[in-house]
């Protein structure tokens, strides 16, 4: 699959690859109300990765339902919506409106958002915060519920177990790591809000370790992401316990990378006498 925020609504990549050639497209973050996002600059290149503080810029769930959904509903793959919010109620209302869309089989909850009622701490960094969002959404959303976990925690397995207990059907990890970059000539941070989310190859070892830990801690499927840019990377995540993977930042370097990774996985399986990825998932 392709990771939210790196593949638009899928349509933008139709000239580069067949959109029905991958397992799913997770569209950019969607919120209950329209959001302008953060001020510029909000992206910065780093060694082996990038920082971003885009701030979930989008036109809101109603705009998505009325204008975007009709354009993507007939794409022959799993179109999944990434849902964000500032309170459990926001998440639940947004999810409920997407629940009514016949051709959206799943949502992915971004619980790395700040809780406006709790001093700005991200929902995903405490068991209580993560549980409150999943519990609220599960009451109003009846299809497949994926929860995207934040890596900015002491023990990610605790958060994974908490969302599993509240009814998550799957977890995806990792979201971005908090990072920073400084312009030494201007003597100020490169990003408008000082810090941002680090993604790309630099985060892969951390993501791989966390996927391995979570896959052993929960019974629900684990989706791995974080720095995947080759078939080898993807296979590592599957061997660590991921039953599916998402490709994010690599889409900016090569818009057809997901097809190449898919084909590379198949080639590796063939050359090693494997009939299915099921034979390698969690083997370590």
Secondary structure, 3 states (H helix, E strand, C coil): CECCCCCCCCHHHCCCCCHHHCCEEEEEEECCCCECCCCCCCEEEECCEEEECCCCCECCHHHHHHHHHHHHCCCCCEEEEEECCCCHHHHHHHHHHHHCCCCCCEEEEECCCECHHHCCCEHHHCHHHHHHHHHHHHHHCCCEEEEECCCCCCCHHHHHHHHHHCCCCEEEECCCEEEECEECCCCEECCCCCEEEEECHHHHHHHHHHHHHHHHHCCCEEEECCCCCCHHHHHHHHHHCCCEECECCHHHHCCCHHHHHHHHHHHHHHHCCCCCHHHCCCCC
